Amino acid sequence: EALEAAITGLDEEYCFVDMNVSFSGTPAGGILLGSLASYNFNPSVLGAGNYQVIYKYTPLYCPQTADTIDFVIYPELEMTLTANDELICDDQAVSLTANTTGGNPNNGYIYSWSNGGFPIATNNSIPGVPSTISVTVSDNCSVPVNASIFIDVVPPILSVIDTSDAVCAGTQG
């Protein structure tokens, strides 16, 4: 009975995270071909892209067998936080947008706002006082990213009018 080459411990998808991945080829004595030179890698070091691993086994007096696995490392999450205005009045709203790219395209993004905003990419806020607002974005796979923005709030204008006591007509007050 011929022994079939097999790769074990290798997934088809990886996120851009700092972790060690080890896999193996069986039966022993085969050769590793393709994108990797060894049986371990770190997705954040190897980098985003498409890869192929081939394990070939050639037993004595038997035909060669091979196992091939294609896998992808998704790009790291990246995000920029912008505001439609960074200087507002005390009763004014500001629109904040987290522009996110990368990560696992099948997972979607999860937004967590420091001001309690809805878990979506764009939120409106009425800070009332100068505030730093932060957002953390995750895809439940990649390393989460965080950004902050400072919103300066102009205090309300207080007008104070001082008048003298009532005086007779023609007298300066």
N, CA, C and O atoms as a DFTB+ gen file, in Angstrom:
692 C
 N C O
     1  1       0.848      -1.177       0.000
     2  2       0.000       0.000       0.000
     3  2       0.897       1.246       0.000
     4  3       1.810       1.368       0.817
     5  1       0.621       2.159      -0.924
     6  2       1.424       3.378      -1.054
     7  2       1.049       4.369       0.043
     8  3      -0.121       4.511       0.398
     9  1       2.062       5.050       0.572
    10  2       1.825       6.087       1.580
    11  2       1.560       7.403       0.861
    12  3       2.299       7.791      -0.043
    13  1       0.505       8.077       1.270
    14  2       0.137       9.353       0.666
    15  2       0.790      10.508       1.424
    16  3       0.808      10.518       2.654
    17  1       1.319      11.466       0.693
    18  2       1.873      12.671       1.306
    19  2       0.734      13.504       1.878
    20  3      -0.334      13.611       1.275
    21  1       0.967      14.087       3.038
    22  2      -0.061      14.919       3.668
    23  2       0.585      16.047       4.465
    24  3       1.613      15.864       5.117
    25  1      -0.047      17.222       4.396
    26  2       0.363      18.380       5.206
    27  2      -0.657      18.517       6.319
    28  3      -1.861      18.524       6.062
    29  1      -0.188      18.627       7.557
    30  2      -1.093      18.813       8.692
    31  2      -0.693      20.060       9.473
    32  3       0.482      20.421       9.544
    33  1      -1.694      20.706      10.052
    34  2      -1.442      21.871      10.901
    35  2      -1.394      23.189      10.160
    36  3      -0.974      24.195      10.732
    37  1      -1.815      23.217       8.890
    38  2      -1.779      24.446       8.099
    39  2      -3.201      24.818       7.705
    40  3      -3.913      24.011       7.107
    41  1      -3.622      26.047       8.040
    42  2      -4.956      26.534       7.702
    43  2      -4.922      27.252       6.355
    44  3      -3.852      27.514       5.804
    45  1      -6.097      27.563       5.841
    46  2      -6.180      28.261       4.555
    47  2      -6.200      29.782       4.715
    48  3      -5.999      30.508       3.742
    49  1      -6.443      30.269       5.943
    50  2      -6.517      31.708       6.188
    51  2      -5.785      32.058       7.482
    52  3      -5.888      31.354       8.486
    53  1      -5.045      33.164       7.429
    54  2      -4.390      33.692       8.623
    55  2      -4.554      35.202       8.626
    56  3      -4.527      35.852       7.581
    57  1      -4.722      35.735       9.808
    58  2      -4.738      37.186       9.941
    59  2      -3.327      37.665      10.246
    60  3      -2.456      36.886      10.633
    61  1      -3.124      38.952      10.064
    62  2      -1.822      39.573      10.264
    63  2      -1.595      39.730      11.768
    64  3      -1.837      40.794      12.337
    65  1      -1.121      38.644      12.405
    66  2      -0.873      38.641      13.843
    67  2       0.514      38.087      14.111
    68  3       1.058      37.326      13.312
    69  1       1.076      38.476      15.243
    70  2       2.392      38.015      15.658
    71  2       2.226      36.708      16.426
    72  3       1.997      36.713      17.635
    73  1       2.344      35.598      15.716
    74  2       2.224      34.281      16.340
    75  2       3.043      33.285      15.528
    76  3       3.311      33.505      14.347
    77  1       3.434      32.202      16.162
    78  2       4.185      31.176      15.454
    79  2       3.235      30.087      14.984
    80  3       2.432      29.571      15.762
    81  1       3.332      29.746      13.721
    82  2       2.537      28.675      13.128
    83  2       3.508      27.566      12.734
    84  3       4.481      27.810      12.021
    85  1       3.241      26.349      13.201
    86  2       4.049      25.188      12.833
    87  2       3.158      24.158      12.173
    88  3       2.003      23.981      12.562
    89  1       3.691      23.485      11.182
    90  2       2.951      22.432      10.496
    91  2       3.920      21.313      10.169
    92  3       5.122      21.434      10.408
    93  1       3.403      20.228       9.624
    94  2       4.283      19.104       9.310
    95  2       3.832      18.418       8.038
    96  3       2.708      18.599       7.570
    97  1       4.744      17.622       7.487
    98  2       4.455      16.808       6.322
    99  2       4.695      15.349       6.675
   100  3       5.686      15.010       7.322
   101  1       3.787      14.497       6.248
   102  2       3.954      13.069       6.509
   103  2       3.743      12.309       5.208
   104  3       3.063      12.805       4.310
   105  1       4.313      11.119       5.091
   106  2       5.247      10.484       6.025
   107  2       6.601      11.194       5.992
   108  3       6.904      11.943       5.064
   109  1       7.402      10.944       7.022
   110  2       8.722      11.571       7.132
   111  2       9.574      11.221       5.922
   112  3       9.421      10.161       5.315
   113  1      10.475      12.137       5.586
   114  2      11.398      11.873       4.488
   115  2      11.047      12.581       3.199
   116  3      11.759      12.436       2.205
   117  1       9.957      13.349       3.189
   118  2       9.580      14.092       1.993
   119  2      10.301      15.424       1.929
   120  3      11.121      15.746       2.788
   121  1       9.983      16.195       0.895
   122  2      10.614      17.512       0.754
   123  2       9.532      18.591       0.704
   124  3       8.427      18.372       0.207
   125  1       9.886      19.761       1.235
   126  2       8.987      20.915       1.281
   127  2       9.312      21.829       0.110
   128  3      10.464      22.216      -0.087
   129  1       8.304      22.166      -0.655
   130  2       8.469      23.056      -1.800
   131  2       7.444      24.185      -1.704
   132  3       6.533      24.148      -0.877
   133  1       7.610      25.169      -2.549
   134  2       6.643      26.256      -2.595
   135  2       7.136      27.497      -1.885
   136  3       8.322      27.823      -1.930
   137  1       6.211      28.191      -1.223
   138  2       6.481      29.514      -0.660
   139  2       7.320      29.512       0.609
   140  3       7.925      30.531       0.942
   141  1       7.371      28.387       1.328
   142  2       8.058      28.367       2.615
   143  2       9.278      27.446       2.572
   144  3       9.259      26.391       1.938
   145  1      10.337      27.870       3.263
   146  2      11.553      27.064       3.320
   147  2      11.602      26.206       4.579
   148  3      12.454      25.324       4.689
   149  1      10.702      26.449       5.529
   150  2      10.705      25.657       6.765
   151  2       9.270      25.380       7.190
   152  3       8.323      25.898       6.598
   153  1       9.124      24.568       8.210
   154  2       7.807      24.117       8.672
   155  2       7.204      25.034       9.731
   156  3       6.337      24.612      10.496
   157  1       7.656      26.285       9.780
   158  2       7.041      27.256      10.685
   159  2       7.193      28.655      10.106
   160  3       8.096      28.931       9.317
   161  1       6.285      29.524      10.520
   162  2       6.320      30.917      10.065
   163  2       5.511      31.768      11.025
   164  3       4.737      31.257      11.835
   165  1       5.705      33.076      10.921
   166  2       4.959      34.068      11.686
   167  2       4.219      34.934      10.660
   168  3       4.863      35.599       9.849
   169  1       2.879      34.940      10.680
   170  2       2.141      35.711       9.672
   171  2       2.543      37.187       9.595
   172  3       2.565      37.756       8.504
   173  1       2.861      37.817      10.732
   174  2       3.216      39.239      10.691
   175  2       4.605      39.460      10.100
   176  3       4.904      40.554       9.621
   177  1       5.452      38.442      10.127
   178  2       6.789      38.552       9.531
   179  2       6.733      38.158       8.058
   180  3       7.336      38.817       7.211
   181  1       6.012      37.087       7.755
   182  2       5.888      36.630       6.367
   183  2       5.167      37.677       5.532
   184  3       5.535      37.913       4.381
   185  1       4.147      38.303       6.098
   186  2       3.459      39.408       5.433
   187  2       2.222      38.980       4.679
   188  3       2.015      37.799       4.401
   189  1       1.392      39.978       4.351
   190  2       0.135      39.725       3.645
   191  2       0.411      39.174       2.254
   192  3       1.374      39.566       1.595
   193  1      -0.446      38.261       1.821
   194  2      -0.311      37.717       0.471
   195  2      -0.849      36.310       0.367
   196  3      -1.381      35.751       1.326
   197  1      -0.698      35.746      -0.824
   198  2      -1.118      34.376      -1.102
   199  2       0.108      33.480      -1.171
   200  3       1.114      33.836      -1.786
   201  1       0.022      32.324      -0.540
   202  2       1.152      31.408      -0.447
   203  2       0.712      29.997      -0.810
   204  3      -0.466      29.652      -0.720
   205  1       1.691      29.185      -1.226
   206  2       1.417      27.788      -1.538
   207  2       2.522      26.918      -0.935
   208  3       3.709      27.215      -1.064
   209  1       2.101      25.843      -0.276
   210  2       3.037      24.896       0.313
   211  2       2.792      23.536      -0.337
   212  3       1.651      23.086      -0.446
   213  1       3.865      22.893      -0.764
   214  2       3.792      21.566      -1.383
   215  2       4.709      20.637      -0.598
   216  3       5.864      20.969      -0.332
   217  1       4.189      19.475      -0.232
   218  2       4.998      18.447       0.415
   219  2       5.010      17.237      -0.512
   220  3       3.968      16.649      -0.802
   221  1       6.227      16.871      -0.980
   222  2       6.364      15.731      -1.892
   223  2       7.056      14.587      -1.170
   224  3       8.038      14.773      -0.450
   225  1       6.508      13.393      -1.387
   226  2       7.082      12.185      -0.799
   227  2       7.288      11.167      -1.923
   228  3       6.357      10.828      -2.654
   229  1       8.515      10.695      -2.041
   230  2       8.851       9.715      -3.072
   231  2       9.379       8.449      -2.406
   232  3      10.569       8.355      -2.104
   233  1       8.504       7.482      -2.178
   234  2       8.963       6.238      -1.560
   235  2       9.715       5.365      -2.582
   236  3       9.530       5.500      -3.791
   237  1      10.548       4.490      -2.072
   238  2      11.309       3.574      -2.917
   239  2      10.347       2.645      -3.641
   240  3       9.474       2.044      -3.014
   241  1      10.499       2.521      -4.954
   242  2       9.722       1.608      -5.798
   243  2       8.240       1.978      -5.883
   244  3       7.436       1.162      -6.334
   245  1       7.869       3.151      -5.473
   246  2       6.457       3.540      -5.536
   247  2       6.357       4.903      -6.219
   248  3       7.329       5.658      -6.252
   249  1       5.205       5.207      -6.751
   250  2       5.056       6.526      -7.378
   251  2       5.103       7.648      -6.334
   252  3       4.739       7.465      -5.173
   253  1       5.559       8.795      -6.788
   254  2       5.639       9.991      -5.938
   255  2       4.237      10.475      -5.603
   256  3       3.336      10.404      -6.439
   257  1       4.049      10.964      -4.387
   258  2       2.781      11.592      -4.010
   259  2       3.086      12.990      -3.482
   260  3       4.197      13.274      -3.035
   261  1       2.085      13.846      -3.542
   262  2       2.271      15.220      -3.069
   263  2       0.973      15.744      -2.491
   264  3      -0.115      15.329      -2.892
   265  1       1.100      16.663      -1.541
   266  2      -0.038      17.375      -0.978
   267  2       0.252      18.858      -1.131
   268  3       1.369      19.305      -0.870
   269  1      -0.739      19.616      -1.548
   270  2      -0.576      21.056      -1.763
   271  2      -1.647      21.801      -0.976
   272  3      -2.824      21.439      -1.009
   273  1      -1.225      22.844      -0.269
   274  2      -2.176      23.706       0.433
   275  2      -1.859      25.157       0.063
   276  3      -0.722      25.617       0.166
   277  1      -2.904      25.854      -0.370
   278  2      -2.802      27.291      -0.625
   279  2      -3.354      28.015       0.590
   280  3      -4.384      27.621       1.136
   281  1      -2.670      29.077       1.017
   282  2      -3.202      29.859       2.135
   283  2      -2.953      31.336       1.900
   284  3      -2.102      31.730       1.103
   285  1      -3.718      32.134       2.616
   286  2      -3.630      33.588       2.498
   287  2      -3.349      34.174       3.873
   288  3      -3.840      33.679       4.888
   289  1      -2.558      35.225       3.890
   290  2      -2.390      36.058       5.092
   291  2      -3.019      37.402       4.739
   292  3      -2.571      38.095       3.826
   293  1      -4.061      37.753       5.479
   294  2      -4.751      39.012       5.202
   295  2      -3.901      40.192       5.661
   296  3      -3.103      40.059       6.589
   297  1      -4.069      41.347       5.014
   298  2      -3.298      42.535       5.423
   299  2      -3.677      42.986       6.835
   300  3      -4.781      42.720       7.311
   301  1      -2.751      43.663       7.486
   302  2      -3.030      44.153       8.839
   303  2      -4.128      45.208       8.795
   304  3      -4.321      45.897       7.793
   305  1      -4.841      45.310       9.918
   306  2      -5.865      46.349      10.037
   307  2      -5.185      47.710      10.077
   308  3      -4.162      47.885      10.740
   309  1      -5.757      48.660       9.368
   310  2      -5.292      50.044       9.428
   311  2      -6.525      50.928       9.505
   312  3      -7.555      50.626       8.901
   313  1      -6.415      52.029      10.256
   314  2      -7.562      52.903      10.439
   315  2      -7.095      54.330      10.670
   316  3      -6.103      54.575      11.358
   317  1      -7.829      55.263      10.081
   318  2      -7.622      56.681      10.374
   319  2      -8.943      57.233      10.890
   320  3     -10.013      56.878      10.397
   321  1      -8.855      58.095      11.877
   322  2     -10.035      58.705      12.482
   323  2     -10.085      60.163      12.070
   324  3      -9.127      60.911      12.268
   325  1     -11.211      60.560      11.494
   326  2     -11.362      61.945      11.064
   327  2     -12.643      62.528      11.656
   328  3     -13.568      61.806      12.029
   329  1     -12.664      63.859      11.728
   330  2     -13.842      64.588      12.203
   331  2     -14.195      65.633      11.155
   332  3     -13.313      66.173      10.488
   333  1     -15.483      65.917      11.011
   334  2     -15.871      66.941      10.041
   335  2     -15.440      68.325      10.503
   336  3     -15.362      69.249       9.693
   337  1     -15.155      68.484      11.815
   338  2     -14.658      69.754      12.352
   339  2     -13.995      69.451      13.691
   340  3     -14.516      68.661      14.478
   341  1     -12.857      70.070      13.949
   342  2     -12.162      69.811      15.210
   343  2     -12.290      70.977      16.194
   344  3     -11.735      70.928      17.292
   345  1     -13.022      72.025      15.797
   346  2     -13.304      73.167      16.675
   347  2     -14.787      73.474      16.524
   348  3     -15.241      73.924      15.472
   349  1     -15.528      73.225      17.594
   350  2     -16.984      73.380      17.533
   351  2     -17.478      74.211      18.706
   352  3     -16.748      74.445      19.669
   353  1     -18.722      74.651      18.612
   354  2     -19.375      75.356      19.718
   355  2     -19.875      74.340      20.734
   356  3     -19.961      73.149      20.437
   357  1     -20.204      74.808      21.925
   358  2     -20.555      73.892      23.021
   359  2     -21.818      73.077      22.761
   360  3     -21.975      72.001      23.338
   361  1     -22.719      73.558      21.913
   362  2     -23.948      72.817      21.650
   363  2     -23.950      72.167      20.266
   364  3     -24.980      71.680      19.798
   365  1     -22.791      72.166      19.624
   366  2     -22.689      71.671      18.258
   367  2     -22.277      70.194      18.233
   368  3     -21.547      69.723      19.105
   369  1     -22.760      69.480      17.220
   370  2     -22.389      68.068      17.032
   371  2     -21.196      67.974      16.088
   372  3     -20.990      68.826      15.224
   373  1     -20.424      66.919      16.280
   374  2     -19.312      66.633      15.390
   375  2     -19.519      65.219      14.848
   376  3     -19.964      64.324      15.566
   377  1     -19.192      65.037      13.577
   378  2     -19.301      63.719      12.944
   379  2     -17.905      63.105      12.876
   380  3     -16.985      63.693      12.308
   381  1     -17.759      61.912      13.462
   382  2     -16.480      61.212      13.515
   383  2     -16.550      59.969      12.631
   384  3     -17.528      59.224      12.678
   385  1     -15.511      59.748      11.826
   386  2     -15.496      58.599      10.918
   387  2     -14.189      57.833      11.058
   388  3     -13.103      58.406      10.976
   389  1     -14.313      56.524      11.272
   390  2     -13.165      55.618      11.314
   391  2     -13.055      54.950       9.949
   392  3     -13.863      54.085       9.609
   393  1     -12.062      55.348       9.175
   394  2     -11.829      54.766       7.844
   395  2     -10.907      53.568       8.011
   396  3      -9.729      53.734       8.329
   397  1     -11.429      52.360       7.802
   398  2     -10.706      51.131       8.107
   399  2     -10.448      50.313       6.853
   400  3     -11.309      50.200       5.981
   401  1      -9.239      49.738       6.772
   402  2      -8.887      48.828       5.683
   403  2      -8.153      47.631       6.273
   404  3      -7.708      47.658       7.420
   405  1      -8.036      46.584       5.465
   406  2      -7.284      45.392       5.868
   407  2      -8.105      44.440       6.708
   408  3      -9.327      44.557       6.795
   409  1      -7.413      43.491       7.328
   410  2      -8.079      42.498       8.153
   411  2      -8.733      41.408       7.335
   412  3      -8.559      41.329       6.119
   413  1      -9.488      40.568       8.019
   414  2     -10.188      39.459       7.382
   415  2     -11.447      39.994       6.707
   416  3     -12.348      40.472       7.397
   417  1     -11.536      39.928       5.365
   418  2     -12.682      40.517       4.667
   419  2     -13.999      39.792       4.941
   420  3     -15.067      40.315       4.623
   421  1     -13.935      38.601       5.525
   422  2     -15.149      37.840       5.802
   423  2     -15.747      38.160       7.165
   424  3     -16.887      37.786       7.440
   425  1     -14.993      38.850       8.025
   426  2     -15.439      39.063       9.400
   427  2     -16.180      40.372       9.625
   428  3     -17.011      40.450      10.529
   429  1     -15.909      41.390       8.839
   430  2     -16.484      42.703       9.113
   431  2     -15.727      43.381      10.254
   432  3     -14.900      42.756      10.918
   433  1     -16.011      44.639      10.470
   434  2     -15.308      45.414      11.494
   435  2     -16.211      45.654      12.700
   436  3     -17.422      45.830      12.571
   437  1     -15.590      45.656      13.864
   438  2     -16.286      45.933      15.121
   439  2     -15.681      47.218      15.688
   440  3     -14.475      47.293      15.924
   441  1     -16.524      48.223      15.903
   442  2     -16.073      49.536      16.376
   443  2     -16.465      49.719      17.836
   444  3     -17.600      49.442      18.225
   445  1     -15.521      50.186      18.632
   446  2     -15.789      50.484      20.034
   447  2     -15.348      51.925      20.306
   448  3     -14.157      52.237      20.288
   449  1     -16.327      52.791      20.555
   450  2     -16.073      54.234      20.728
   451  2     -15.959      54.579      22.213
   452  3     -16.723      54.071      23.034
   453  1     -15.006      55.442      22.552
   454  2     -14.813      55.861      23.948
   455  2     -15.963      56.722      24.456
   456  3     -16.182      56.813      25.664
   457  1     -16.698      57.353      23.548
   458  2     -17.813      58.214      23.956
   459  2     -19.141      57.459      23.966
   460  3     -20.202      58.074      24.080
   461  1     -19.089      56.121      23.846
   462  2     -20.306      55.319      23.894
   463  2     -21.104      55.315      22.604
   464  3     -22.275      54.936      22.603
   465  1     -20.490      55.730      21.508
   466  2     -21.194      55.767      20.228
   467  2     -21.578      54.377      19.740
   468  3     -21.066      53.367      20.223
   469  1     -22.484      54.349      18.778
   470  2     -22.920      53.084      18.194
   471  2     -21.714      52.355      17.590
   472  3     -20.773      53.009      17.141
   473  1     -21.719      51.022      17.569
   474  2     -20.566      50.261      17.043
   475  2     -20.540      50.227      15.513
   476  3     -20.535      49.159      14.899
   477  1     -20.522      51.422      14.913
   478  2     -20.463      51.571      13.459
   479  2     -19.327      52.534      13.113
   480  3     -18.744      53.150      14.005
   481  1     -19.014      52.667      11.831
   482  2     -17.854      53.450      11.398
   483  2     -18.000      54.950      11.610
   484  3     -17.010      55.627      11.886
   485  1     -19.223      55.492      11.488
   486  2     -19.423      56.938      11.620
   487  2     -20.388      57.215      12.760
   488  3     -21.463      56.621      12.841
   489  1     -19.990      58.122      13.637
   490  2     -20.816      58.491      14.788
   491  2     -20.880      59.995      14.920
   492  3     -19.952      60.707      14.537
   493  1     -21.985      60.472      15.466
   494  2     -22.118      61.881      15.805
   495  2     -22.004      62.020      17.314
   496  3     -22.464      61.162      18.068
   497  1     -21.385      63.114      17.743
   498  2     -21.201      63.344      19.173
   499  2     -21.359      64.827      19.459
   500  3     -20.976      65.676      18.654
   501  1     -21.934      65.125      20.628
   502  2     -21.996      66.508      21.116
   503  2     -21.197      66.521      22.415
   504  3     -21.765      66.344      23.493
   505  1     -19.875      66.729      22.322
   506  2     -19.052      66.604      23.526
   507  2     -19.312      67.665      24.592
   508  3     -19.152      67.378      25.779
   509  1     -19.713      68.898      24.204
   510  2     -20.010      69.944      25.183
   511  2     -18.782      70.600      25.783
   512  3     -18.794      71.796      26.073
   513  1     -17.725      69.828      25.971
   514  2     -16.461      70.348      26.515
   515  2     -15.331      69.781      25.661
   516  3     -15.524      68.779      24.973
   517  1     -14.143      70.413      25.695
   518  2     -13.018      69.848      24.932
   519  2     -12.808      68.380      25.320
   520  3     -12.760      68.044      26.503
   521  1     -12.684      67.510      24.311
   522  2     -12.630      66.074      24.570
   523  2     -11.714      65.360      23.579
   524  3     -11.584      65.761      22.422
   525  1     -11.092      64.303      24.059
   526  2     -10.390      63.371      23.175
   527  2     -11.300      62.164      23.014
   528  3     -11.690      61.528      23.993
   529  1     -11.627      61.863      21.784
   530  2     -12.506      60.729      21.484
   531  2     -11.677      59.671      20.771
   532  3     -10.937      59.976      19.836
   533  1     -11.806      58.421      21.221
   534  2     -11.041      57.308      20.659
   535  2     -11.977      56.257      20.099
   536  3     -13.143      56.155      20.481
   537  1     -11.426      55.479      19.180
   538  2     -12.158      54.325      18.649
   539  2     -11.159      53.182      18.473
   540  3     -10.022      53.387      18.049
   541  1     -11.614      51.980      18.808
   542  2     -10.842      50.768      18.573
   543  2     -11.604      49.936      17.556
   544  3     -12.818      49.757      17.660
   545  1     -10.872      49.430      16.570
   546  2     -11.486      48.612      15.524
   547  2     -10.861      47.221      15.558
   548  3      -9.644      47.060      15.656
   549  1     -11.743      46.216      15.471
   550  2     -11.305      44.826      15.472
   551  2     -12.076      44.065      14.400
   552  3     -13.145      44.490      13.961
   553  1     -11.511      42.930      13.988
   554  2     -12.247      42.013      13.108
   555  2     -12.305      40.618      13.730
   556  3     -12.586      39.631      13.050
   557  1     -12.034      40.556      15.038
   558  2     -12.004      39.297      15.793
   559  2     -10.974      38.312      15.262
   560  3     -11.139      37.100      15.401
   561  1      -9.919      38.826      14.658
   562  2      -8.879      37.957      14.112
   563  2      -7.539      38.686      14.126
   564  3      -6.556      38.174      14.662
   565  1      -7.499      39.866      13.543
   566  2      -6.272      40.658      13.451
   567  2      -6.006      41.401      14.755
   568  3      -6.847      41.422      15.654
   569  1      -4.831      42.008      14.843
   570  2      -4.508      42.864      15.981
   571  2      -5.387      44.116      15.882
   572  3      -5.341      44.813      14.869
   573  1      -6.193      44.418      16.921
   574  2      -7.047      45.612      16.868
   575  2      -6.212      46.889      16.727
   576  3      -5.061      46.940      17.160
   577  1      -6.801      47.907      16.123
   578  2      -6.134      49.205      15.982
   579  2      -6.958      50.266      16.704
   580  3      -8.174      50.137      16.850
   581  1      -6.272      51.319      17.151
   582  2      -6.902      52.370      17.929
   583  2      -6.440      53.715      17.403
   584  3      -5.290      53.866      16.990
   585  1      -7.327      54.683      17.416
   586  2      -6.972      56.058      17.051
   587  2      -7.792      57.014      17.904
   588  3      -8.890      56.687      18.354
   589  1      -7.230      58.209      18.116
   590  2      -7.901      59.243      18.916
   591  2      -7.861      60.560      18.166
   592  3      -6.995      60.796      17.325
   593  1      -8.822      61.410      18.493
   594  2      -8.846      62.752      17.918
   595  2      -9.317      63.719      19.007
   596  3     -10.209      63.399      19.793
   597  1      -8.708      64.899      19.041
   598  2      -9.078      65.913      20.032
   599  2     -10.074      66.873      19.398
   600  3      -9.814      67.448      18.341
   601  1     -11.208      67.038      20.051
   602  2     -12.233      67.982      19.600
   603  2     -12.242      69.142      20.590
   604  3     -12.558      68.969      21.767
   605  1     -11.889      70.332      20.091
   606  2     -11.872      71.518      20.947
   607  2     -13.253      72.167      20.897
   608  3     -13.853      72.297      19.829
   609  1     -13.741      72.567      22.050
   610  2     -15.072      73.153      22.154
   611  2     -14.946      74.582      22.670
   612  3     -14.367      74.829      23.728
   613  1     -15.499      75.513      21.901
   614  2     -15.479      76.919      22.292
   615  2     -16.548      77.118      23.354
   616  3     -17.703      76.753      23.134
   617  1     -16.189      77.695      24.511
   618  2     -17.201      77.896      25.552
   619  2     -18.257      78.902      25.089
   620  3     -17.989      79.739      24.227
   621  1     -19.443      78.816      25.660
   622  2     -20.501      79.753      25.248
   623  2     -20.116      81.196      25.606
   624  3     -19.387      81.439      26.568
   625  1     -20.612      82.128      24.823
   626  2     -20.344      83.544      25.083
   627  2     -21.300      84.006      26.175
   628  3     -22.520      83.891      26.056
   629  1     -20.714      84.528      27.233
   630  2     -21.528      85.059      28.326
   631  2     -21.455      86.573      28.260
   632  3     -20.370      87.155      28.298
   633  1     -22.595      87.198      28.162
   634  2     -22.593      88.658      28.136
   635  2     -23.117      89.169      29.476
   636  3     -24.136      88.707      29.989
   637  1     -22.393      90.124      30.015
   638  2     -22.784      90.729      31.288
   639  2     -22.995      92.223      31.035
   640  3     -22.115      92.912      30.519
   641  1     -24.155      92.695      31.402
   642  2     -24.462      94.119      31.204
   643  2     -24.661      94.742      32.582
   644  3     -25.530      94.328      33.349
   645  1     -23.848      95.734      32.874
   646  2     -23.985      96.465      34.126
   647  2     -24.678      97.795      33.832
   648  3     -24.334      98.496      32.880
   649  1     -25.642      98.118      34.657
   650  2     -26.333      99.408      34.498
   651  2     -26.368     100.111      35.853
   652  3     -26.305      99.478      36.907
   653  1     -26.468     101.414      35.793
   654  2     -26.564     102.183      37.040
   655  2     -28.011     102.168      37.517
   656  3     -28.908     101.707      36.811
   657  1     -28.217     102.668      38.698
   658  2     -29.599     102.795      39.176
   659  2     -30.339     103.796      38.299
   660  3     -29.722     104.580      37.578
   661  1     -31.627     103.762      38.365
   662  2     -32.449     104.676      37.562
   663  2     -32.118     106.130      37.960
   664  3     -31.959     106.462      39.135
   665  1     -32.024     106.961      36.936
   666  2     -31.732     108.398      37.193
   667  2     -32.767     109.240      36.441
   668  3     -33.503     108.738      35.590
   669  1     -32.801     110.508      36.772
   670  2     -33.746     111.398      36.124
   671  2     -33.309     111.682      34.694
   672  3     -32.140     111.553      34.332
   673  1     -34.301     112.074      33.897
   674  2     -34.019     112.393      32.504
   675  2     -33.015     113.521      32.463
   676  3     -33.087     114.465      33.248
   677  1     -32.062     113.412      31.523
   678  2     -31.041     114.423      31.349
   679  2     -29.824     114.170      32.212
   680  3     -28.798     114.823      32.022
   681  1     -29.902     113.245      33.152
   682  2     -28.751     112.909      33.993
   683  2     -28.073     111.676      33.408
   684  3     -28.724     110.728      32.971
   685  1     -26.762     111.722      33.414
   686  2     -26.041     110.591      32.837
   687  2     -26.055     109.409      33.791
   688  3     -25.788     109.557      34.984
   689  1     -26.378     108.194      33.240
   690  2     -26.413     106.986      34.058
   691  2     -25.237     106.110      33.826
   692  3     -25.125     105.051      34.444
